[in-house]
Amino acid sequence: QVQLVESGGGLVQPGGSLRLSCVASGRTFSNYAMAWFRQAPGKERECVAASNGRSRGPFYADSVKGRFTISRDDAKSTAYLQMNTLKTEDTAVYYCAARYAPGNWYPTGAHEYDSWGQGTQVTVSS
């Protein structure tokens, strides 16, 4: 497992942007698949983006395609989620997650990740 610390959430108006960061410590970051999940009140936790930083392209949920971008800087052991054109329905607690995945694959189910950040609130409201 790795330890994950998130930052970057906040209040933003519809149409605005935010960038979430997730700093990992404890293991070789490049061997880990990274993902961003979100959970709104009364809803299940859903994967909005996932990546292993290798040749396989990232995964995006249909609801965020074209608006969100997942990226990573292995030298800084940091993953990012750039969120543009935010909508009120993007309001949720966002979590980064990691799991050891040295091959060219990454999971998208919450139960498949064993390291989680503390969560950061994103509120989209006018």
DSSP file with accessible surface (Angstrom, degrees, kcal/mol):
  #  RESIDUE AA STRUCTURE BP1 BP2  ACC     N-H-->O    O-->H-N    N-H-->O    O-->H-N    TCO  KAPPA ALPHA  PHI   PSI    X-CA   Y-CA   Z-CA
    1    1 A Q              0   0  130      0, 0.0     2,-0.3     0, 0.0   114,-0.1   0.000 360.0 360.0 360.0 159.2    0.0    0.0    0.0
    2    2 A V        -     0   0    8     96,-0.1     2,-0.4    24,-0.0    24,-0.2  -0.885 360.0-116.4-123.6 159.8    0.9    3.6   -0.4
    3    3 A Q  E     -A   25   0A 108     22,-2.6    22,-1.8    -2,-0.3     2,-0.4  -0.836  31.7-161.5 -96.6 135.0   -0.2    6.7    1.6
    4    4 A L  E     -A   24   0A  12    112,-0.5     2,-0.4    -2,-0.4   114,-0.3  -0.961  11.5-173.1-123.3 134.4   -2.2    9.2   -0.4
    5    5 A V  E     -A   23   0A  91     18,-2.0    18,-2.6    -2,-0.4     2,-0.2  -0.986  12.6-160.2-128.5 121.6   -2.9   12.9    0.4
    6    6 A E  E     +A   22   0A   6     -2,-0.4     2,-0.3    16,-0.2    16,-0.2  -0.635  14.5 165.9 -99.8 157.8   -5.3   14.9   -1.7
    7    7 A S  E     +A   21   0A  66     14,-2.0    14,-2.7    -2,-0.2   113,-0.1  -0.964  40.0  71.1-157.0 165.1   -5.7   18.6   -2.2
    8    8 A G        +     0   0   35     -2,-0.3    11,-0.3     1,-0.3    14,-0.0   0.363  57.6 130.7 110.3  -4.6   -7.4   21.1   -4.5
    9    9 A G        +     0   0   29     12,-0.1     2,-0.3     9,-0.1    -1,-0.3  -0.155  24.2 117.3 -73.0 175.5  -11.1   20.8   -3.8
   10   10 A G  E     -d  122   0B  29    111,-1.0   113,-2.7   110,-0.1     2,-0.5  -0.984  61.3 -46.3 160.5-166.3  -13.4   23.7   -3.1
   11   11 A L  E     +d  123   0B 132     -2,-0.3     2,-0.3   111,-0.2   113,-0.2  -0.866  53.4 167.0-102.1 130.8  -16.4   25.7   -4.3
   12   12 A V  E     -d  124   0B  23    111,-2.6   113,-2.2    -2,-0.5     3,-0.1  -0.982  33.4-113.5-142.5 150.5  -16.6   26.7   -7.9
   13   13 A Q    >   -     0   0  134     -2,-0.3     3,-2.3   111,-0.2    73,-0.2  -0.473  50.8 -80.7 -79.4 156.0  -19.3   28.1  -10.1
   14   14 A P  T 3  S+     0   0   61      0, 0.0    73,-0.2     0, 0.0    -1,-0.1  -0.294 121.1  28.4 -55.0 138.1  -20.8   26.1  -13.0
   15   15 A G  T 3  S+     0   0   51     71,-3.3    70,-0.6     1,-0.3    72,-0.1   0.273  99.9 117.3  90.6 -10.7  -18.5   26.2  -16.0
   16   16 A G    <   -     0   0   21     -3,-2.3    70,-2.4    70,-0.2     2,-0.3  -0.108  56.5-123.9 -82.8-176.3  -15.4   26.7  -13.8
   17   17 A S        +     0   0   61     67,-0.2     2,-0.3    68,-0.2    67,-0.2  -0.932  20.8 179.1-131.6 153.2  -12.4   24.6  -13.3
   18   18 A L  E     - B   0  83A  34     65,-2.2    65,-3.3    -2,-0.3     2,-0.5  -0.977  15.9-147.6-145.0 153.3  -10.5   22.9  -10.5
   19   19 A R  E     - B   0  82A 128     -2,-0.3     2,-0.3   -11,-0.3    63,-0.2  -0.986  12.4-158.0-124.9 121.9   -7.4   20.7  -10.3
   20   20 A L  E     - B   0  81A   0     61,-2.6    61,-2.1    -2,-0.5     2,-0.3  -0.747   7.3-159.5 -94.1 144.4   -7.1   18.0   -7.7
   21   21 A S  E     -AB   7  80A  20    -14,-2.7   -14,-2.0    -2,-0.3     2,-0.4  -0.929   8.0-167.7-123.0 150.3   -3.7   16.7   -6.7
   22   22 A a  E     -AB   6  79A   0     57,-2.3    57,-2.4    -2,-0.3     2,-0.5  -0.932   7.0-161.5-140.6 110.4   -2.8   13.4   -5.0
   23   23 A V  E     -AB   5  78A  70    -18,-2.6   -18,-2.0    -2,-0.4     2,-0.3  -0.821  10.1-158.5 -97.2 129.4    0.6   12.9   -3.5
   24   24 A A  E     +A    4   0A   8     53,-3.2     2,-0.3    -2,-0.5   -20,-0.2  -0.778  11.8 177.9-107.5 149.5    1.7    9.3   -2.8
   25   25 A S  E     +A    3   0A  64    -22,-1.8   -22,-2.6    -2,-0.3     3,-0.1  -0.992  50.2  47.7-145.7 151.5    4.4    8.1   -0.5
   26   26 A G  S    S+     0   0   44     -2,-0.3     2,-0.3   -24,-0.2   -24,-0.0   0.135  99.8  40.3 112.5 -21.1    5.8    4.8    0.6
   27   27 A R  S    S-     0   0  156    -24,-0.1     2,-0.9     5,-0.0    -1,-0.2  -0.886  98.8 -68.2-146.9 177.1    6.4    2.8   -2.6
   28   28 A T    >   -     0   0   86     -2,-0.3     3,-1.7     1,-0.2     4,-0.1  -0.635  45.2-157.0 -74.7 106.7    7.6    3.1   -6.2
   29   29 A F  G >  S+     0   0    8     -2,-0.9     3,-2.1     1,-0.3    -1,-0.2   0.829  83.9  65.7 -59.6 -35.5    4.9    5.3   -7.6
   30   30 A S  G 3  S+     0   0   44      1,-0.3    -1,-0.3    44,-0.2    -2,-0.1   0.696  95.4  59.3 -66.2 -16.1    5.4    4.3  -11.2
   31   31 A N  G <  S+     0   0   49     -3,-1.7    70,-3.1     2,-0.1     2,-0.4   0.378  93.4  89.5 -88.7   4.4    4.3    0.7  -10.4
   32   32 A Y  E <   -E  100   0B  13     -3,-2.1     2,-0.3    68,-0.3    68,-0.2  -0.865  69.5-138.1-111.8 135.6    0.9    1.9   -9.3
   33   33 A A  E     -E   99   0B   0     66,-2.6    66,-1.6    -2,-0.4     2,-0.4  -0.676  26.8-154.3 -78.3 141.7   -2.3    2.4  -11.1
   34   34 A M  E     +EF  98  51B   2     17,-2.8    17,-2.8    -2,-0.3     2,-0.3  -0.929  16.0 174.4-121.4 146.5   -4.1    5.5  -10.0
   35   35 A A  E     -EF  97  50B   0     62,-2.2    62,-2.4    -2,-0.4     2,-0.5  -0.972  23.6-138.5-146.4 157.9   -7.7    6.4  -10.1
   36   36 A W  E     -EF  96  49B   0     13,-2.9    12,-2.6    -2,-0.3    13,-1.6  -0.991  23.8-178.8-118.5 129.1  -10.1    9.1   -9.1
   37   37 A F  E     -EF  95  47B   2     58,-3.1    58,-2.8    -2,-0.5     2,-0.3  -0.816   7.6-159.5-116.8 162.5  -13.5    8.2   -7.6
   38   38 A R  E     -EF  94  46B  14      8,-2.3     8,-2.7    -2,-0.3     2,-0.4  -0.987   4.3-164.6-141.8 153.8  -16.3   10.4   -6.4
   39   39 A Q  E     -E   93   0B  66     54,-2.2    54,-2.3    -2,-0.3     6,-0.2  -0.951   4.3-165.9-141.6 118.6  -19.2    9.9   -4.1
   40   40 A A    >   -     0   0   23      4,-0.4     3,-2.4    -2,-0.4    52,-0.1  -0.645  46.8 -74.7 -95.9 158.2  -22.3   12.1   -3.9
   41   41 A P  T 3  S+     0   0  127      0, 0.0    -1,-0.1     0, 0.0     3,-0.1  -0.262 119.1   6.9 -55.4 128.9  -24.7   11.9   -1.0
   42   42 A G  T 3  S+     0   0   92      1,-0.2     2,-0.3    -3,-0.1    -3,-0.0   0.509 112.4 102.2  79.2   3.7  -26.9    8.9   -1.3
   43   43 A K  S <  S-     0   0  144     -3,-2.4    -1,-0.2     1,-0.0     2,-0.1  -0.825  74.5-103.2-119.5 160.8  -25.0    7.5   -4.3
   44   44 A E        -     0   0  173     -2,-0.3    -4,-0.4     1,-0.1     2,-0.3  -0.388  44.7 -95.1 -75.9 156.5  -22.4    4.8   -4.7
   45   45 A R        -     0   0   81     -6,-0.2     2,-0.4    -2,-0.1    65,-0.2  -0.564  49.3-166.2 -71.5 130.1  -18.8    5.6   -5.2
   46   46 A E  E     -F   38   0B  76     -8,-2.7    -8,-2.3    -2,-0.3     2,-0.5  -0.933  22.4-120.1-124.5 147.1  -18.0    5.8   -8.9
   47   47 A C  E     +F   37   0B  14     -2,-0.4   -10,-0.3    61,-0.3     3,-0.1  -0.711  28.2 174.4 -82.1 123.9  -14.8    5.8  -10.8
   48   48 A V  E     +     0   0B   0    -12,-2.6    13,-1.9    -2,-0.5     2,-0.3   0.704  67.7   1.8-101.2 -24.1  -14.4    8.9  -12.9
   49   49 A A  E     +FG  36  60B   0    -13,-1.6   -13,-2.9    11,-0.2    -1,-0.4  -0.974  59.2 177.8-161.4 146.5  -10.9    8.4  -14.3
   50   50 A A  E     +FG  35  59B   0      9,-1.7     9,-2.6    -2,-0.3     2,-0.3  -0.992   6.7 165.9-150.7 151.4   -8.1    5.8  -14.1
   51   51 A S  E     -F   34   0B  13    -17,-2.8   -17,-2.8    -2,-0.3     6,-0.1  -0.988  31.6-159.6-161.1 152.5   -4.7    5.4  -15.6
   52   52 A N        -     0   0    2      4,-0.4     3,-0.1    -2,-0.3     5,-0.1   0.335  48.0-121.6-114.4   3.1   -1.5    3.4  -15.3
   53   53 A G  S    S+     0   0   47      1,-0.2     2,-0.1     3,-0.2     4,-0.1   0.560  78.8 102.6  72.6   8.5    0.6    6.0  -17.1
   54   54 A R  S    S-     0   0   84      2,-0.3    -1,-0.2    49,-0.1    -2,-0.1  -0.181  94.7 -63.1-108.7-156.9    1.7    3.4  -19.7
   55   55 A S  S    S+     0   0  108     -3,-0.1     2,-0.3    -2,-0.1    -2,-0.0   0.786 105.5  91.2 -68.7 -26.8    0.6    2.8  -23.3
   56   56 A R  S    S-     0   0  112      1,-0.1    -4,-0.4    49,-0.0    -2,-0.3  -0.517  84.7-119.4 -69.3 129.8   -3.0    1.9  -22.4
   57   57 A G        -     0   0   44     -2,-0.3    -1,-0.1     1,-0.1    -3,-0.1  -0.203  34.2 -91.5 -67.3 160.2   -5.0    5.0  -22.6
   58   58 A P        -     0   0   62      0, 0.0     2,-0.4     0, 0.0    -7,-0.2  -0.258  33.6-121.2 -71.0 160.3   -6.9    6.3  -19.5
   59   59 A F  E     -G   50   0B  69     -9,-2.6    -9,-1.7     6,-0.0     2,-0.4  -0.826  28.0-176.7 -98.5 140.5  -10.4    5.4  -18.6
   60   60 A Y  E     -G   49   0B  43     -2,-0.4   -11,-0.2   -11,-0.2   -12,-0.1  -0.999  28.4-117.8-134.5 139.1  -13.1    8.1  -18.2
   61   61 A A    >>  -     0   0   12    -13,-1.9     3,-1.9    -2,-0.4     4,-1.1  -0.421  31.7-116.3 -65.2 148.2  -16.6    7.8  -17.1
   62   62 A D  T 34 S+     0   0  132      1,-0.3     3,-0.4     2,-0.2    -1,-0.1   0.851 113.1  62.8 -56.0 -34.5  -19.1    8.9  -19.8
   63   63 A S  T 34 S+     0   0   56      1,-0.2    -1,-0.3     3,-0.0   -15,-0.1   0.675 113.6  32.2 -68.5 -15.9  -20.3   11.7  -17.6
   64   64 A V  T X> S+     0   0    0     -3,-1.9     3,-2.4   -16,-0.1     4,-2.2   0.457  82.4 130.0-120.5  -3.7  -16.9   13.4  -17.5
   65   65 A K  T 3< S+     0   0  122     -4,-1.1     4,-0.1    -3,-0.4    -3,-0.0  -0.265  80.6  15.1 -56.5 134.6  -15.4   12.5  -21.0
   66   66 A G  T 34 S+     0   0   86      2,-0.4    -1,-0.3     1,-0.1     3,-0.1   0.310 126.1  59.8  83.8  -9.3  -14.1   15.6  -22.7
   67   67 A R  T <4 S+     0   0   25     -3,-2.4    17,-2.2     1,-0.2     2,-0.3   0.686  96.6  53.8-117.6 -33.6  -14.1   17.6  -19.4
   68   68 A F  E  <  -C   83   0A   4     -4,-2.2     2,-0.4    15,-0.2    -2,-0.4  -0.827  59.2-167.6-108.3 147.3  -11.8   15.8  -17.0
   69   69 A T  E     -C   82   0A  71     13,-2.4    13,-3.0    -2,-0.3     2,-0.4  -0.989   7.2-155.0-135.6 125.8   -8.2   14.8  -17.6
   70   70 A I  E     +C   81   0A  14     -2,-0.4     2,-0.3    11,-0.2    11,-0.2  -0.787  25.2 160.4 -95.6 139.0   -6.2   12.4  -15.4
   71   71 A S  E     -C   80   0A  55      9,-1.8     9,-3.0    -2,-0.4     2,-0.3  -0.943  19.7-154.7-148.4 170.6   -2.4   12.8  -15.4
   72   72 A R  E     -C   79   0A  41     -2,-0.3     2,-0.5     7,-0.3     7,-0.2  -0.996  13.8-153.3-151.2 150.0    0.5   11.8  -13.3
   73   73 A D  E > > -C   78   0A  53      5,-3.1     5,-1.9    -2,-0.3     3,-0.9  -0.918  11.7-171.4-123.1  98.5    4.1   13.0  -12.6
   74   74 A D  G > 5S+     0   0   68     -2,-0.5     3,-0.8     1,-0.3   -45,-0.2   0.829  84.0  60.9 -64.4 -30.7    6.0    9.9  -11.5
   75   75 A A  G 3 5S+     0   0   98      1,-0.3    -1,-0.3    -3,-0.1   -46,-0.0   0.815 114.4  35.7 -65.5 -28.1    9.0   12.0  -10.5
   76   76 A K  G < 5S-     0   0  133     -3,-0.9    -1,-0.3     2,-0.2    -2,-0.2   0.345 105.7-127.6-103.0   2.2    6.9   13.8   -8.0
   77   77 A S  T < 5 +     0   0   36     -3,-0.8   -53,-3.2    -4,-0.4     2,-0.4   0.896  66.4 134.0  51.8  44.2    4.8   10.7   -7.1
   78   78 A T  E   < -BC  23  73A  10     -5,-1.9    -5,-3.1   -55,-0.2     2,-0.3  -0.980  43.1-162.7-131.8 137.3    1.7   12.8   -7.8
   79   79 A A  E     -BC  22  72A   0    -57,-2.4   -57,-2.3    -2,-0.4     2,-0.3  -0.869  14.5-159.7-112.8 152.1   -1.5   12.2   -9.7
   80   80 A Y  E     -BC  21  71A  28     -9,-3.0    -9,-1.8    -2,-0.3     2,-0.4  -0.922  16.1-158.9-130.5 154.5   -3.8   15.0  -10.9
   81   81 A L  E     -BC  20  70A   0    -61,-2.1   -61,-2.6    -2,-0.3     2,-0.6  -0.918  12.6-161.7-132.5 107.3   -7.4   15.4  -12.0
   82   82 A Q  E     -BC  19  69A  59    -13,-3.0   -13,-2.4    -2,-0.4     2,-0.5  -0.812   9.7-166.5 -87.7 123.5   -8.0   18.5  -14.1
   83   83 A M  E     +BC  18  68A   0    -65,-3.3   -65,-2.2    -2,-0.6     2,-0.3  -0.957  10.3 175.0-118.4 116.2  -11.7   19.2  -14.1
   84   84 A N        +     0   0   56    -17,-2.2   -67,-0.2    -2,-0.5   -68,-0.2  -0.772  59.3  21.1-116.0 163.5  -13.1   21.7  -16.6
   85   85 A T  S    S-     0   0   81    -70,-0.6    -1,-0.2    -2,-0.3   -68,-0.2   0.923  85.0-158.5  47.1  52.5  -16.6   22.9  -17.5
   86   86 A L        -     0   0    2    -70,-2.4   -71,-3.3    -3,-0.2     2,-0.3  -0.292   7.5-156.6 -67.0 146.5  -17.8   21.8  -14.1
   87   87 A K    >   -     0   0   88    -73,-0.2     3,-2.2   -72,-0.1     4,-0.2  -0.814  30.8-109.8-119.5 160.5  -21.5   21.1  -13.6
   88   88 A T  G >  S+     0   0   78     -2,-0.3     3,-1.8     1,-0.3    36,-0.4   0.854 117.6  62.5 -59.0 -32.1  -23.6   21.1  -10.5
   89   89 A E  G 3  S+     0   0  120      1,-0.3    -1,-0.3   -49,-0.0   -49,-0.0   0.541  88.3  70.9 -73.9  -4.7  -23.9   17.3  -10.8
   90   90 A D  G <   +     0   0    0     -3,-2.2    -1,-0.3    34,-0.1     2,-0.2   0.530  69.5 120.8 -82.1  -6.7  -20.1   17.0  -10.4
   91   91 A T    <   +     0   0   39     -3,-1.8     2,-0.3    -4,-0.2    32,-0.2  -0.399  40.7 105.6 -61.6 124.7  -20.6   18.0   -6.7
   92   92 A A  E    S- H   0 122B   3     30,-2.1    30,-2.7    -2,-0.2     2,-0.5  -0.964  76.3 -78.6-177.8 171.7  -19.2   15.2   -4.6
   93   93 A V  E     -EH  39 121B  35    -54,-2.3   -54,-2.2    -2,-0.3     2,-0.4  -0.859  48.9-148.3 -88.8 128.1  -16.4   14.1   -2.4
   94   94 A Y  E     -EH  38 120B   0     26,-3.1    26,-2.2    -2,-0.5     2,-0.4  -0.854  14.7-171.3-104.4 135.6  -13.5   13.1   -4.6
   95   95 A Y  E     -E   37   0B  40    -58,-2.8   -58,-3.1    -2,-0.4     2,-0.3  -0.963  14.6-145.1-123.8 138.9  -11.0   10.4   -3.6
   96   96 A a  E     -E   36   0B   0     -2,-0.4    21,-2.4   -60,-0.2     2,-0.3  -0.763  22.9-171.3 -95.9 152.8   -7.8    9.3   -5.2
   97   97 A A  E     -EI  35 116B   0    -62,-2.4   -62,-2.2    -2,-0.3     2,-0.3  -0.976   7.1-169.1-142.9 153.8   -7.0    5.6   -5.1
   98   98 A A  E     +EI  34 115B   0     17,-2.2    17,-1.5    -2,-0.3    16,-1.1  -0.979   6.8 176.2-144.0 151.9   -4.0    3.4   -5.9
   99   99 A R  E     -E   33   0B  72    -66,-1.6   -66,-2.6    -2,-0.3     2,-0.3  -0.971  42.8 -94.6-153.5 150.5   -3.1   -0.2   -6.3
  100  100 A Y  E     +E   32   0B 117     -2,-0.3   -68,-0.3   -68,-0.2   -71,-0.0  -0.477  53.6 154.4 -64.7 124.3    0.1   -2.1   -7.3
  101  101 A A        +     0   0    0    -70,-3.1     4,-0.3    -2,-0.3    -1,-0.1  -0.544  12.9 171.3-155.7  78.9   -0.2   -2.8  -11.0
  102  102 A P        +     0   0   61      0, 0.0   -70,-0.1     0, 0.0    -1,-0.1   0.693  61.1  72.8 -71.8 -17.0    3.1   -3.2  -12.8
  103  103 A G  S    S-     0   0   32    -72,-0.1     2,-1.4     1,-0.1   -49,-0.1  -0.108 105.0 -81.8 -85.5-170.4    1.6   -4.4  -16.1
  104  104 A N  S    S+     0   0   75    -51,-0.1     2,-0.3   -50,-0.0    -1,-0.1  -0.435  97.4  83.3 -93.4  63.0   -0.3   -2.4  -18.7
  105  105 A W        -     0   0   91     -2,-1.4   -54,-0.1    -4,-0.3   -51,-0.0  -0.968  49.6-168.7-153.7 164.9   -3.6   -2.5  -17.0
  106  106 A Y        -     0   0   15     -2,-0.3     2,-0.1   -73,-0.1   -54,-0.1  -0.958  21.0-126.0-156.5 144.8   -5.6   -0.7  -14.3
  107  107 A P        -     0   0    6      0, 0.0   -56,-0.1     0, 0.0    -8,-0.0  -0.476   8.0-163.1 -86.6 164.9   -8.9   -1.5  -12.6
  108  108 A T        +     0   0   59     -2,-0.1     2,-0.4   -58,-0.1   -61,-0.3   0.349  59.3  99.1-126.7   1.5  -11.9    0.7  -12.3
  109  109 A G  S >  S-     0   0   17      1,-0.1     3,-1.7   -63,-0.1     4,-0.3  -0.738  70.6-135.4 -92.4 139.3  -13.8   -0.9   -9.5
  110  110 A A  G >  S+     0   0   34     -2,-0.4     3,-1.6     1,-0.3    -1,-0.1   0.866 104.3  60.2 -59.3 -36.4  -13.5    0.6   -6.0
  111  111 A H  G 3  S+     0   0  165      1,-0.3    -1,-0.3     3,-0.0    -2,-0.0   0.655  96.1  63.8 -68.6 -12.4  -13.1   -2.8   -4.4
  112  112 A E  G <  S+     0   0   67     -3,-1.7     2,-0.4   -13,-0.0    -1,-0.3   0.497  89.1  79.4 -90.4  -4.4  -10.0   -3.4   -6.5
  113  113 A Y    <   -     0   0   10     -3,-1.6   -14,-0.2    -4,-0.3     3,-0.1  -0.871  51.4-176.5-106.0 139.5   -8.0   -0.5   -4.9
  114  114 A D        +     0   0   75    -16,-1.1     2,-0.4    -2,-0.4   -15,-0.2   0.399  66.1  63.0-116.5   0.5   -6.3   -0.9   -1.6
  115  115 A S  E     +I   98   0B   4    -17,-1.5   -17,-2.2  -114,-0.1     2,-0.4  -0.997  62.5 178.7-128.4 132.9   -5.0    2.6   -0.9
  116  116 A W  E     -I   97   0B  77     -2,-0.4  -112,-0.5   -19,-0.2   -19,-0.2  -0.970  23.1-130.5-135.1 145.0   -7.2    5.6   -0.6
  117  117 A G        -     0   0    9    -21,-2.4  -112,-0.2    -2,-0.4     3,-0.1  -0.266  37.0-103.6 -79.5 177.2   -6.9    9.3    0.1
  118  118 A Q        -     0   0  115   -114,-0.3   -23,-0.1     1,-0.1  -113,-0.1   0.630  62.2-112.4 -80.6 -13.3   -8.9   11.1    2.7
  119  119 A G        -     0   0   14    -23,-0.1     2,-0.4     1,-0.1   -24,-0.2   0.179  21.7-134.1  93.6 145.0  -11.2   12.7    0.2
  120  120 A T  E     - H   0  94B  23    -26,-2.2   -26,-3.1  -113,-0.1     2,-0.3  -0.999  20.0-120.9-137.6 135.8  -11.7   16.3   -0.8
  121  121 A Q  E     - H   0  93B  89     -2,-0.4  -111,-1.0   -28,-0.2     2,-0.5  -0.589  22.8-170.9 -81.2 131.0  -15.0   18.1   -1.3
  122  122 A V  E     -dH  10  92B   0    -30,-2.7   -30,-2.1    -2,-0.3     2,-0.5  -0.991   5.9-176.0-118.5 121.0  -15.9   19.6   -4.7
  123  123 A T  E     -d   11   0B  45   -113,-2.7  -111,-2.6    -2,-0.5     2,-0.6  -0.983   8.9-167.3-121.7 122.6  -19.0   21.8   -4.7
  124  124 A V  E     +d   12   0B   3     -2,-0.5     2,-0.3   -36,-0.4  -111,-0.2  -0.942  33.4 133.8-111.0 111.5  -20.2   23.3   -8.0
  125  125 A S              0   0   62   -113,-2.2    -2,-0.1    -2,-0.6   -38,-0.0  -0.991 360.0 360.0-157.6 147.8  -22.8   25.9   -7.3
  126  126 A S              0   0  130     -2,-0.3  -113,-0.1  -113,-0.2    -1,-0.1   0.433 360.0 360.0 -93.9 360.0  -23.8   29.4   -8.3
